Amino acid sequence: MKRKNDFIIRKVAEQYVIVAVGEESKRFNGMIKVNTSGAFIWDLLETETNIDSIVKSILVKYDINEKIARTDAEKFIGVLKDAGAIE
């Protein structure tokens, strides 16, 4: 999976938001609010990756249980898929 180029992330005050740009903004005109962990995962999606690789990266960066990391990553990726932000 990989993020689509028609979605970008921006930091607004202390929060990150993912928004659609260009033609994609005609289909998805909302925003996805994310925390620093979500922004970290978003950065990992710049290149083709999979859930196992994402979870491993989360475990290296954060002091978190693997089961929680996987559950949270899968949930966030589900949100991105529902929005059409990843391929």
CNS distance restraints for C-alpha pairs under 8 A (distance, minus, plus):
assign (resid   1 and name CA) (resid  45 and name CA) 7.12 0.50 0.50
assign (resid   1 and name CA) (resid  48 and name CA) 5.34 0.50 0.50
assign (resid   1 and name CA) (resid  49 and name CA) 5.42 0.50 0.50
assign (resid   1 and name CA) (resid  50 and name CA) 5.98 0.50 0.50
assign (resid   1 and name CA) (resid  86 and name CA) 6.55 0.50 0.50
assign (resid   1 and name CA) (resid  87 and name CA) 5.48 0.50 0.50
assign (resid   2 and name CA) (resid  45 and name CA) 4.87 0.50 0.50
assign (resid   2 and name CA) (resid  46 and name CA) 6.09 0.50 0.50
assign (resid   2 and name CA) (resid  47 and name CA) 5.77 0.50 0.50
assign (resid   2 and name CA) (resid  48 and name CA) 4.80 0.50 0.50
assign (resid   2 and name CA) (resid  49 and name CA) 6.45 0.50 0.50
assign (resid   2 and name CA) (resid  86 and name CA) 5.41 0.50 0.50
assign (resid   2 and name CA) (resid  87 and name CA) 5.42 0.50 0.50
assign (resid   3 and name CA) (resid   7 and name CA) 7.46 0.50 0.50
assign (resid   3 and name CA) (resid  42 and name CA) 7.43 0.50 0.50
assign (resid   3 and name CA) (resid  45 and name CA) 5.28 0.50 0.50
assign (resid   3 and name CA) (resid  46 and name CA) 5.90 0.50 0.50
assign (resid   3 and name CA) (resid  47 and name CA) 7.67 0.50 0.50
assign (resid   3 and name CA) (resid  85 and name CA) 5.82 0.50 0.50
assign (resid   3 and name CA) (resid  86 and name CA) 4.08 0.50 0.50
assign (resid   3 and name CA) (resid  87 and name CA) 6.13 0.50 0.50
assign (resid   4 and name CA) (resid  85 and name CA) 5.53 0.50 0.50
assign (resid   4 and name CA) (resid  86 and name CA) 5.19 0.50 0.50
assign (resid   4 and name CA) (resid  87 and name CA) 6.34 0.50 0.50
assign (resid   6 and name CA) (resid  20 and name CA) 5.65 0.50 0.50
assign (resid   6 and name CA) (resid  21 and name CA) 5.22 0.50 0.50
assign (resid   6 and name CA) (resid  22 and name CA) 6.32 0.50 0.50
assign (resid   6 and name CA) (resid  23 and name CA) 7.52 0.50 0.50
assign (resid   6 and name CA) (resid  24 and name CA) 5.90 0.50 0.50
assign (resid   6 and name CA) (resid  25 and name CA) 7.97 0.50 0.50
assign (resid   6 and name CA) (resid  85 and name CA) 7.71 0.50 0.50
assign (resid   7 and name CA) (resid  18 and name CA) 6.55 0.50 0.50
assign (resid   7 and name CA) (resid  19 and name CA) 5.50 0.50 0.50
assign (resid   7 and name CA) (resid  20 and name CA) 4.34 0.50 0.50
assign (resid   7 and name CA) (resid  21 and name CA) 5.90 0.50 0.50
assign (resid   7 and name CA) (resid  24 and name CA) 7.73 0.50 0.50
assign (resid   7 and name CA) (resid  85 and name CA) 6.14 0.50 0.50
assign (resid   8 and name CA) (resid  18 and name CA) 5.47 0.50 0.50
assign (resid   8 and name CA) (resid  19 and name CA) 5.60 0.50 0.50
assign (resid   8 and name CA) (resid  20 and name CA) 6.44 0.50 0.50
assign (resid   8 and name CA) (resid  21 and name CA) 7.26 0.50 0.50
assign (resid   9 and name CA) (resid  16 and name CA) 6.65 0.50 0.50
assign (resid   9 and name CA) (resid  17 and name CA) 5.53 0.50 0.50
assign (resid   9 and name CA) (resid  18 and name CA) 4.29 0.50 0.50
assign (resid   9 and name CA) (resid  19 and name CA) 6.46 0.50 0.50
assign (resid   9 and name CA) (resid  39 and name CA) 7.69 0.50 0.50
assign (resid  10 and name CA) (resid  16 and name CA) 5.57 0.50 0.50
assign (resid  10 and name CA) (resid  17 and name CA) 5.48 0.50 0.50
assign (resid  10 and name CA) (resid  18 and name CA) 6.49 0.50 0.50
assign (resid  11 and name CA) (resid  15 and name CA) 5.64 0.50 0.50
assign (resid  11 and name CA) (resid  16 and name CA) 4.30 0.50 0.50
assign (resid  11 and name CA) (resid  17 and name CA) 6.37 0.50 0.50
assign (resid  12 and name CA) (resid  16 and name CA) 5.92 0.50 0.50
assign (resid  12 and name CA) (resid  17 and name CA) 7.16 0.50 0.50
assign (resid  15 and name CA) (resid  33 and name CA) 7.18 0.50 0.50
assign (resid  15 and name CA) (resid  34 and name CA) 6.85 0.50 0.50
assign (resid  15 and name CA) (resid  35 and name CA) 6.33 0.50 0.50
assign (resid  15 and name CA) (resid  36 and name CA) 7.98 0.50 0.50
assign (resid  16 and name CA) (resid  33 and name CA) 5.92 0.50 0.50
assign (resid  16 and name CA) (resid  34 and name CA) 5.24 0.50 0.50
assign (resid  16 and name CA) (resid  35 and name CA) 6.14 0.50 0.50
assign (resid  16 and name CA) (resid  36 and name CA) 7.37 0.50 0.50
assign (resid  16 and name CA) (resid  39 and name CA) 6.93 0.50 0.50
assign (resid  17 and name CA) (resid  31 and name CA) 6.18 0.50 0.50
assign (resid  17 and name CA) (resid  32 and name CA) 5.38 0.50 0.50
assign (resid  17 and name CA) (resid  33 and name CA) 4.49 0.50 0.50
assign (resid  17 and name CA) (resid  34 and name CA) 5.83 0.50 0.50
assign (resid  18 and name CA) (resid  31 and name CA) 5.56 0.50 0.50
assign (resid  18 and name CA) (resid  32 and name CA) 4.99 0.50 0.50
assign (resid  18 and name CA) (resid  33 and name CA) 6.52 0.50 0.50
assign (resid  18 and name CA) (resid  34 and name CA) 7.51 0.50 0.50
assign (resid  19 and name CA) (resid  25 and name CA) 7.85 0.50 0.50
assign (resid  19 and name CA) (resid  29 and name CA) 7.53 0.50 0.50
assign (resid  19 and name CA) (resid  30 and name CA) 6.67 0.50 0.50
assign (resid  19 and name CA) (resid  31 and name CA) 4.86 0.50 0.50
assign (resid  19 and name CA) (resid  32 and name CA) 6.65 0.50 0.50
assign (resid  20 and name CA) (resid  24 and name CA) 5.66 0.50 0.50
assign (resid  20 and name CA) (resid  25 and name CA) 4.75 0.50 0.50
assign (resid  20 and name CA) (resid  28 and name CA) 6.30 0.50 0.50
assign (resid  20 and name CA) (resid  29 and name CA) 6.69 0.50 0.50
assign (resid  20 and name CA) (resid  30 and name CA) 7.69 0.50 0.50
assign (resid  20 and name CA) (resid  31 and name CA) 7.56 0.50 0.50
assign (resid  20 and name CA) (resid  85 and name CA) 7.94 0.50 0.50
assign (resid  21 and name CA) (resid  25 and name CA) 4.97 0.50 0.50
assign (resid  22 and name CA) (resid  26 and name CA) 7.75 0.50 0.50
assign (resid  23 and name CA) (resid  27 and name CA) 7.59 0.50 0.50
assign (resid  24 and name CA) (resid  28 and name CA) 6.18 0.50 0.50
assign (resid  25 and name CA) (resid  29 and name CA) 5.15 0.50 0.50
assign (resid  28 and name CA) (resid  83 and name CA) 6.94 0.50 0.50
assign (resid  28 and name CA) (resid  84 and name CA) 7.98 0.50 0.50
assign (resid  34 and name CA) (resid  38 and name CA) 5.14 0.50 0.50
assign (resid  34 and name CA) (resid  39 and name CA) 6.37 0.50 0.50
assign (resid  35 and name CA) (resid  39 and name CA) 6.28 0.50 0.50
assign (resid  36 and name CA) (resid  40 and name CA) 6.11 0.50 0.50
assign (resid  37 and name CA) (resid  41 and name CA) 6.32 0.50 0.50
assign (resid  38 and name CA) (resid  42 and name CA) 6.08 0.50 0.50
assign (resid  38 and name CA) (resid  76 and name CA) 7.27 0.50 0.50
assign (resid  39 and name CA) (resid  43 and name CA) 6.23 0.50 0.50
assign (resid  40 and name CA) (resid  44 and name CA) 6.48 0.50 0.50
assign (resid  41 and name CA) (resid  45 and name CA) 6.43 0.50 0.50
assign (resid  41 and name CA) (resid  54 and name CA) 6.94 0.50 0.50
assign (resid  41 and name CA) (resid  58 and name CA) 7.96 0.50 0.50
assign (resid  41 and name CA) (resid  73 and name CA) 7.78 0.50 0.50
assign (resid  42 and name CA) (resid  46 and name CA) 7.01 0.50 0.50
assign (resid  44 and name CA) (resid  49 and name CA) 7.47 0.50 0.50
assign (resid  44 and name CA) (resid  54 and name CA) 7.01 0.50 0.50
assign (resid  45 and name CA) (resid  49 and name CA) 6.45 0.50 0.50
assign (resid  49 and name CA) (resid  53 and name CA) 6.48 0.50 0.50
assign (resid  49 and name CA) (resid  54 and name CA) 7.22 0.50 0.50
assign (resid  50 and name CA) (resid  54 and name CA) 6.35 0.50 0.50
assign (resid  51 and name CA) (resid  55 and name CA) 6.12 0.50 0.50
assign (resid  51 and name CA) (resid  70 and name CA) 7.74 0.50 0.50
assign (resid  51 and name CA) (resid  73 and name CA) 7.51 0.50 0.50
assign (resid  51 and name CA) (resid  74 and name CA) 7.33 0.50 0.50
assign (resid  52 and name CA) (resid  56 and name CA) 6.23 0.50 0.50
assign (resid  53 and name CA) (resid  57 and name CA) 6.26 0.50 0.50
assign (resid  54 and name CA) (resid  58 and name CA) 6.23 0.50 0.50
assign (resid  54 and name CA) (resid  73 and name CA) 7.55 0.50 0.50
assign (resid  55 and name CA) (resid  59 and name CA) 6.21 0.50 0.50
assign (resid  55 and name CA) (resid  66 and name CA) 7.30 0.50 0.50
assign (resid  55 and name CA) (resid  69 and name CA) 6.08 0.50 0.50
assign (resid  55 and name CA) (resid  70 and name CA) 5.72 0.50 0.50
assign (resid  55 and name CA) (resid  73 and name CA) 7.01 0.50 0.50
assign (resid  56 and name CA) (resid  60 and name CA) 6.38 0.50 0.50
assign (resid  57 and name CA) (resid  61 and name CA) 6.29 0.50 0.50
assign (resid  58 and name CA) (resid  62 and name CA) 5.76 0.50 0.50
assign (resid  58 and name CA) (resid  69 and name CA) 6.76 0.50 0.50
assign (resid  59 and name CA) (resid  63 and name CA) 6.49 0.50 0.50
assign (resid  59 and name CA) (resid  64 and name CA) 6.29 0.50 0.50
assign (resid  59 and name CA) (resid  65 and name CA) 7.60 0.50 0.50
assign (resid  59 and name CA) (resid  66 and name CA) 6.77 0.50 0.50
assign (resid  59 and name CA) (resid  69 and name CA) 7.21 0.50 0.50
assign (resid  64 and name CA) (resid  68 and name CA) 7.00 0.50 0.50
assign (resid  64 and name CA) (resid  69 and name CA) 6.49 0.50 0.50
assign (resid  65 and name CA) (resid  69 and name CA) 6.16 0.50 0.50
assign (resid  66 and name CA) (resid  70 and name CA) 6.10 0.50 0.50
assign (resid  67 and name CA) (resid  71 and name CA) 6.14 0.50 0.50
assign (resid  68 and name CA) (resid  72 and name CA) 5.99 0.50 0.50
assign (resid  69 and name CA) (resid  73 and name CA) 5.98 0.50 0.50
assign (resid  70 and name CA) (resid  74 and name CA) 5.98 0.50 0.50
assign (resid  71 and name CA) (resid  75 and name CA) 6.18 0.50 0.50
assign (resid  72 and name CA) (resid  76 and name CA) 6.20 0.50 0.50
assign (resid  73 and name CA) (resid  77 and name CA) 6.05 0.50 0.50
assign (resid  74 and name CA) (resid  78 and name CA) 6.06 0.50 0.50
assign (resid  75 and name CA) (resid  79 and name CA) 6.48 0.50 0.50
assign (resid  76 and name CA) (resid  80 and name CA) 6.41 0.50 0.50
assign (resid  77 and name CA) (resid  81 and name CA) 6.08 0.50 0.50
assign (resid  78 and name CA) (resid  82 and name CA) 6.10 0.50 0.50
assign (resid  79 and name CA) (resid  83 and name CA) 6.29 0.50 0.50
assign (resid  80 and name CA) (resid  84 and name CA) 6.19 0.50 0.50
assign (resid  80 and name CA) (resid  85 and name CA) 5.14 0.50 0.50
assign (resid  80 and name CA) (resid  86 and name CA) 6.14 0.50 0.50
assign (resid  81 and name CA) (resid  85 and name CA) 5.90 0.50 0.50
assign (resid  81 and name CA) (resid  86 and name CA) 5.66 0.50 0.50
assign (resid  81 and name CA) (resid  87 and name CA) 7.63 0.50 0.50
